[in-house]
Amino acid sequence: MCIRDRNSILSKIEFIDNQYFNLSTLLFVDIESQVLIHLEMGRILKTYSISSSSYGTGSQQNSFKTPLGKHEIYKKIGVDLPVNAILKGRVWNGAIANVIKEPIDTDFDHVTSRILWLDGLETGKNKGKGVDSRERYIYIHGTHEEGLIGKKASHGCIRMFNRDVVSLYEYVEEGTKVYIKV
């Protein structure tokens, strides 16, 4: 990441929370550049390519849009599951996804490998009746459509490469802050 991009990202984070550098761990999702940034005490540790919603951003229930604003990891699901395990209703049924490396959009939106379930922290924006990120089941998760990572392709969640979400899962805890901005 070049210095200009780094400064742009840090400015976006500061717009949401000018004390972000006091957080031991922060995940920042930049919708515009389709990246997730992992920070510790304000220092960028790693940048991951992601896919946000193909429907755009927003919090309305049943909109299939990616919600913006401050969130935290409500629950981590999938410890010790194999890479590419398919989770339905947050439970592994023994199936392993056939990962597609080409930019092909299938009829399925498999949740694979790991789930970081998000809970909104801003009442009326991403928490509460009709806009609640947790009730909408908004996750950071792996996908079988890896060929679409870097493009807006999800149904509201933040998709990652399977190996990336497995790696990230090990470094974050429930309660870790997750900020999402355009």
Backbone as numpy.savetxt, mean C-alpha at the origin, in Angstrom:
# Nx Ny Nz CAx CAy CAz Cx Cy Cz
17.13 7.13 -6.51 16.28 8.30 -6.51 17.18 9.54 -6.51
16.97 10.42 -7.48 17.80 11.62 -7.56 17.39 12.62 -6.47
18.26 13.58 -6.21 18.04 14.56 -5.14 16.75 15.35 -5.38
16.48 15.71 -6.62 15.26 16.46 -6.94 14.01 15.66 -6.58
14.00 14.37 -6.97 12.88 13.50 -6.62 12.77 13.33 -5.12
13.92 13.14 -4.47 13.96 12.96 -3.01 13.36 14.19 -2.33
13.76 15.37 -2.75 13.25 16.61 -2.14 11.76 16.78 -2.40
11.30 16.40 -3.58 9.88 16.47 -3.91 9.07 15.55 -3.01
9.56 14.33 -2.82 8.89 13.36 -1.95 8.84 13.89 -0.51
9.97 14.37 -0.01 10.01 14.87 1.37 9.09 16.07 1.55
8.96 16.91 0.52 8.03 18.05 0.59 6.59 17.57 0.68
6.26 16.52 -0.07 4.91 15.97 -0.01 4.60 15.39 1.38
5.58 14.72 1.95 5.39 14.15 3.29 5.23 15.28 4.31
6.06 16.30 4.20 6.00 17.44 5.13 4.65 18.16 5.03
4.05 18.18 3.85 2.73 18.80 3.67 1.68 18.08 4.52
1.82 16.76 4.65 0.89 15.96 5.46 1.21 16.07 6.94
2.51 16.05 7.28 2.94 16.02 8.68 4.34 16.62 8.77
4.42 17.85 9.28 5.73 18.51 9.33 6.62 17.95 10.45
6.15 16.97 11.18 6.95 16.30 12.21 7.23 14.84 11.85
7.10 14.50 10.56 7.25 13.12 10.12 8.59 12.50 10.51
9.62 13.33 10.60 10.97 12.84 10.89 11.09 12.33 12.33
10.07 12.56 13.15 10.06 12.02 14.52 9.47 10.62 14.59
8.88 10.14 13.48 8.30 8.79 13.46 9.41 7.77 13.26
9.42 6.75 14.11 10.48 5.73 13.97 10.40 5.06 12.60
9.18 4.77 12.14 8.98 4.18 10.82 7.78 4.83 10.16
7.89 5.14 8.88 6.81 5.73 8.10 6.84 5.11 6.71
5.65 4.76 6.22 5.51 4.36 4.83 4.77 5.49 4.13
5.33 5.97 3.03 4.70 7.05 2.27 4.42 6.54 0.86
3.15 6.60 0.47 2.74 6.19 -0.86 2.51 7.43 -1.70
3.29 7.57 -2.78 3.15 8.69 -3.71 2.41 8.19 -4.94
1.14 8.56 -5.02 0.28 8.11 -6.12 0.83 8.59 -7.46
1.27 9.83 -7.50 1.76 10.42 -8.76 2.88 9.60 -9.38
3.85 9.20 -8.58 5.00 8.46 -9.13 4.87 6.95 -8.95
3.77 6.47 -8.34 3.53 5.05 -8.13 4.70 4.39 -7.40
5.06 5.01 -6.26 6.10 4.45 -5.40 5.65 4.46 -3.94
6.21 3.55 -3.18 6.07 3.52 -1.73 7.46 3.72 -1.17
7.60 4.69 -0.27 8.88 5.02 0.34 8.86 4.55 1.79
9.87 3.80 2.19 10.03 3.35 3.57 11.05 4.27 4.23
10.60 4.97 5.28 11.47 5.90 6.00 11.62 5.49 7.46
12.78 5.78 8.03 13.00 5.66 9.46 13.57 6.97 9.95
12.90 7.56 10.94 13.30 8.86 11.50 13.58 9.89 10.40
12.72 9.89 9.37 12.82 10.86 8.29 13.82 10.53 7.20
14.57 9.45 7.38 15.58 9.04 6.40 15.00 7.97 5.47
15.15 8.17 4.17 14.64 7.20 3.20 15.52 5.95 3.21
14.89 4.81 3.50 15.61 3.53 3.51 15.49 2.81 2.18
14.26 2.79 1.65 14.03 2.01 0.43 12.83 2.58 -0.31
12.87 2.46 -1.63 11.77 2.87 -2.49 11.28 1.65 -3.25
9.96 1.46 -3.25 9.35 0.32 -3.93 8.39 0.82 -5.01
8.33 0.15 -6.13 7.30 0.42 -7.14 6.00 -0.21 -6.67
4.89 0.49 -6.94 3.57 0.01 -6.51 2.55 0.24 -7.62
1.35 -0.23 -7.39 0.19 0.11 -8.22 -0.93 0.54 -7.30
-1.46 1.72 -7.54 -2.65 2.17 -6.83 -3.86 1.91 -7.73
-5.00 2.44 -7.37 -6.24 2.13 -8.09 -6.30 2.69 -9.50
-6.82 1.88 -10.40 -7.08 2.34 -11.76 -8.28 3.28 -11.80
-9.03 3.35 -10.71 -10.20 4.23 -10.61 -9.86 5.61 -10.03
-8.60 5.81 -9.66 -8.18 7.10 -9.10 -8.15 7.07 -7.58
-8.22 8.25 -6.98 -8.15 8.37 -5.53 -9.49 8.83 -4.97
-9.76 8.38 -3.77 -10.98 8.76 -3.08 -11.29 7.75 -2.00
-12.21 8.11 -1.13 -12.50 7.27 0.03 -13.90 6.71 0.07
-14.74 7.07 -0.88 -16.13 6.62 -0.85 -16.21 5.10 -0.89
-17.03 4.54 -0.02 -17.28 3.10 -0.01 -17.75 2.65 -1.39
-17.30 1.50 -1.83 -17.64 0.89 -3.12 -17.13 1.66 -4.34
-16.20 2.59 -4.14 -15.67 3.38 -5.26 -14.50 2.70 -5.95
-13.87 1.74 -5.29 -12.66 1.07 -5.78 -11.50 2.05 -5.96
-11.54 3.19 -5.27 -10.47 4.19 -5.34 -9.52 4.02 -4.16
-8.29 4.51 -4.35 -7.30 4.49 -3.28 -7.51 5.70 -2.38
-7.67 5.48 -1.07 -7.89 6.60 -0.16 -6.61 7.38 0.12
-6.76 8.66 0.32 -5.62 9.53 0.63 -5.56 9.80 2.13
-4.46 10.40 2.56 -4.32 10.87 3.93 -3.54 9.95 4.84
-3.69 10.23 6.14 -2.96 9.50 7.17 -3.68 8.20 7.52
-2.90 7.13 7.54 -3.37 5.80 7.91 -2.35 5.18 8.86
-2.70 4.03 9.39 -1.73 3.21 10.10 -2.03 1.75 9.78
-1.02 0.91 9.99 -1.22 -0.52 9.77 -2.04 -1.04 10.94
-3.24 -1.48 10.62 -4.16 -2.02 11.61 -3.78 -3.46 11.96
-3.49 -4.24 10.94 -3.18 -5.65 11.16 -2.24 -6.16 10.07
-1.30 -6.99 10.48 -0.41 -7.70 9.56 -0.91 -9.12 9.43
-1.04 -9.59 8.19 -1.57 -10.93 7.94 -0.68 -11.66 6.94
-0.34 -12.91 7.26 0.39 -13.74 6.31 1.77 -14.18 6.75
2.13 -13.96 8.00 3.46 -14.36 8.44 3.70 -15.84 8.09
4.87 -16.11 7.56 5.32 -17.47 7.22 4.59 -18.13 6.06
3.70 -17.40 5.38 3.08 -17.98 4.18 4.10 -18.02 3.05
3.95 -18.94 2.11 4.87 -18.95 0.97 4.64 -17.71 0.09
5.69 -17.30 -0.59 5.56 -16.21 -1.55 4.53 -16.63 -2.60
3.68 -15.70 -2.99 2.62 -15.90 -3.99 1.40 -16.66 -3.48
1.33 -16.92 -2.16 0.13 -17.54 -1.58 -1.07 -16.62 -1.83
-2.19 -17.19 -2.24 -3.41 -16.41 -2.47 -4.24 -16.39 -1.20
-4.56 -15.17 -0.74 -5.40 -15.01 0.45 -6.79 -14.57 0.02
-7.81 -15.28 0.49 -9.20 -14.90 0.24 -9.85 -14.66 1.58
-10.42 -13.48 1.76 -10.98 -13.14 3.06 -9.91 -13.16 4.13
-8.68 -12.81 3.76 -7.52 -12.74 4.65 -7.06 -14.11 5.16
-7.44 -15.17 4.46 -7.07 -16.54 4.84 -6.46 -17.25 3.63
-5.36 -17.98 3.86 -4.75 -18.76 2.79 -5.47 -20.09 2.67
-5.90 -20.40 1.46 -6.61 -21.67 1.22 -5.71 -22.73 0.61
-4.41 -22.48 0.58 -3.46 -23.44 0.03 -3.06 -23.17 -1.41
-3.75 -22.22 -2.08 -3.45 -21.92 -3.48 -2.25 -20.99 -3.61
-1.48 -21.21 -4.67 -0.33 -20.36 -5.01 -0.64 -19.71 -6.36
-0.43 -18.40 -6.44 -0.74 -17.65 -7.66 0.26 -17.93 -8.77
-0.25 -17.94 -9.98 0.57 -17.94 -11.19 0.84 -16.47 -11.49
2.04 -16.01 -11.21 2.37 -14.59 -11.35 2.58 -14.24 -12.82
1.92 -13.17 -13.25 1.99 -12.70 -14.63 2.97 -11.53 -14.70
4.04 -11.69 -15.45 5.07 -10.65 -15.56 4.79 -9.65 -16.68
3.91 -10.01 -17.60 3.52 -9.11 -18.70 2.45 -8.14 -18.19
2.29 -6.98 -18.85 1.27 -6.00 -18.42 -0.14 -6.41 -18.84
-0.63 -7.48 -18.21 -1.95 -8.04 -18.53 -2.86 -7.86 -17.32
-4.05 -7.28 -17.57 -5.07 -7.12 -16.54 -6.04 -8.28 -16.66
-6.09 -9.13 -15.63 -6.98 -10.29 -15.65 -8.33 -9.93 -15.02
-9.21 -10.90 -14.99 -10.52 -10.70 -14.36 -10.44 -10.84 -12.84
-9.27 -11.21 -12.33 -9.11 -11.44 -10.89 -8.27 -10.34 -10.27
-8.45 -10.11 -8.98 -7.62 -9.18 -8.23 -7.11 -9.92 -7.00
-6.25 -10.92 -7.25 -5.76 -11.75 -6.15 -4.93 -10.93 -5.17
-5.16 -11.19 -3.90 -4.33 -10.67 -2.82 -3.34 -11.77 -2.50
-2.05 -11.46 -2.63 -1.04 -12.51 -2.50 0.05 -12.16 -1.49
0.66 -13.19 -0.95 1.87 -13.18 -0.12 1.68 -12.62 1.29
1.36 -11.34 1.41 1.21 -10.68 2.71 0.17 -9.58 2.59
-0.44 -9.24 3.75 -1.39 -8.13 3.84 -0.96 -7.21 4.96
-0.89 -5.92 4.63 -0.78 -4.86 5.64 -2.10 -4.10 5.54
-3.01 -4.37 6.46 -4.37 -3.84 6.44 -4.35 -2.43 7.03
-4.85 -1.46 6.27 -4.79 -0.06 6.68 -6.05 0.40 7.40
-5.83 1.28 8.36 -6.91 1.93 9.11 -6.72 3.43 8.95
-7.74 4.12 8.47 -7.68 5.57 8.32 -7.62 6.25 9.68
-6.97 7.40 9.71 -6.82 8.15 10.96 -7.52 9.51 10.92
-8.17 9.84 9.79 -8.78 11.16 9.64 -10.29 11.02 9.47
-11.02 11.33 10.55 -12.48 11.22 10.53 -13.07 12.07 9.41
-13.96 11.44 8.66 -14.61 12.11 7.54 -13.83 12.04 6.24
-12.54 11.73 6.32 -11.70 11.64 5.12 -11.42 10.18 4.76
-10.98 9.39 5.75 -10.69 7.98 5.52 -11.09 7.11 6.71
-11.84 7.72 7.63 -12.34 7.01 8.81 -13.77 7.46 9.08
-14.64 6.49 9.30 -16.02 6.80 9.60 -16.97 6.36 8.50
-18.23 6.60 8.74 -19.30 6.12 7.88 -19.10 6.53 6.41
-19.11 5.52 5.54 -19.05 5.74 4.11 -17.68 5.99 3.52
-16.65 6.17 4.37 -15.30 6.47 3.86 -14.20 5.68 4.58
-14.56 4.71 5.38 -13.62 4.06 6.28 -12.69 3.07 5.56
-11.39 3.38 5.56 -10.41 2.53 4.87 -10.38 1.12 5.41
-10.47 0.95 6.72 -10.44 -0.40 7.29 -11.68 -1.18 6.86
-12.85 -0.56 6.93 -14.09 -1.24 6.52 -14.13 -1.50 5.02
-13.37 -0.72 4.25 -13.27 -0.94 2.80 -12.23 -2.02 2.47
-11.54 -2.53 3.47 -10.51 -3.55 3.29 -9.40 -3.04 2.37
-8.88 -1.87 2.70 -7.76 -1.31 1.95 -6.46 -1.87 2.53
-5.69 -2.53 1.66 -4.45 -3.19 2.07 -3.27 -2.69 1.24
-2.10 -2.96 1.76 -0.87 -3.05 0.97 -0.65 -4.55 0.85
-0.53 -5.07 -0.38 -0.43 -6.52 -0.57 0.29 -6.85 -1.85
0.64 -8.13 -1.98 1.23 -8.63 -3.22 0.13 -8.87 -4.25
0.55 -9.09 -5.50 -0.39 -9.29 -6.60 0.13 -10.36 -7.55
-0.78 -11.00 -8.23 -0.37 -11.95 -9.28 -0.12 -11.20 -10.60
-0.55 -9.94 -10.69 -0.37 -9.12 -11.90 0.86 -8.21 -11.76
2.02 -8.82 -11.55 3.24 -8.04 -11.34 3.63 -7.21 -12.56
3.20 -7.61 -13.74 3.49 -6.85 -14.94 2.82 -5.49 -14.97
1.87 -5.25 -14.07 1.18 -3.96 -13.99 1.72 -3.05 -12.89
2.70 -3.54 -12.11 3.28 -2.70 -11.07 3.92 -1.48 -11.74
3.68 -0.31 -11.15 4.17 0.95 -11.71 3.08 1.68 -12.47
1.95 1.00 -12.68 0.80 1.60 -13.36 -0.39 1.54 -12.41
-1.34 2.44 -12.59 -2.56 2.42 -11.79 -3.40 1.24 -12.26
-3.53 0.21 -11.41 -4.16 -1.03 -11.86 -5.01 -1.73 -10.80
-4.96 -1.29 -9.55 -5.65 -2.03 -8.50 -7.12 -1.63 -8.40
-7.80 -2.24 -7.45 -9.21 -1.93 -7.18 -9.33 -1.17 -5.87
-8.31 -0.37 -5.53 -8.32 0.46 -4.33 -7.11 0.28 -3.45
-6.59 -0.93 -3.39 -5.44 -1.23 -2.54 -4.13 -0.74 -3.17
-3.07 -0.90 -2.41 -1.71 -0.64 -2.89 -1.09 -2.01 -3.17
-0.83 -2.30 -4.43 -0.20 -3.56 -4.83 1.31 -3.39 -4.89
2.00 -4.47 -4.52 3.46 -4.50 -4.60 3.90 -5.82 -5.25
5.17 -5.83 -5.71 5.77 -7.09 -6.10 5.75 -8.00 -4.87
5.53 -9.29 -5.07 5.42 -10.23 -3.95 6.66 -10.25 -3.08
7.81 -10.32 -3.67 9.05 -10.35 -2.87 9.22 -9.05 -2.08
8.79 -7.92 -2.66 8.90 -6.64 -1.96 7.97 -6.58 -0.75
6.72 -7.02 -0.90 5.79 -6.95 0.24 6.22 -7.92 1.34
6.80 -9.06 0.97 7.31 -9.99 1.98 8.46 -9.34 2.75
9.35 -8.68 2.04 10.48 -7.99 2.68 9.99 -6.85 3.58
9.11 -6.01 3.05 8.60 -4.88 3.83 7.88 -5.35 5.08
7.12 -6.41 4.97 6.35 -6.98 6.07 7.23 -7.22 7.30
8.48 -7.63 7.06 9.40 -7.93 8.16 9.87 -6.68 8.91
9.78 -5.51 8.26 10.34 -4.30 8.84 9.32 -3.37 9.48
8.04 -3.68 9.32 7.02 -2.79 9.87 6.19 -3.52 10.91
5.57 -2.75 11.78 4.75 -3.30 12.85 3.33 -2.78 12.71
2.41 -3.44 13.37 1.06 -2.88 13.49 1.20 -1.54 14.19
0.49 -0.55 13.70 0.60 0.81 14.24 1.53 1.71 13.44
2.32 1.13 12.53 3.19 1.94 11.67 2.34 2.90 10.86
2.75 4.15 10.79 2.01 5.16 10.02 2.24 4.96 8.53
1.16 5.18 7.76 1.18 5.08 6.31 0.47 6.32 5.77
1.20 7.18 5.06 0.62 8.38 4.48 0.48 8.17 2.97
-0.67 8.55 2.43 -0.93 8.39 1.00 -1.30 9.75 0.42
-0.58 10.17 -0.64 -0.80 11.48 -1.25 -0.61 11.39 -2.75
-1.32 12.26 -3.47 -1.17 12.35 -4.93 0.14 13.04 -5.24
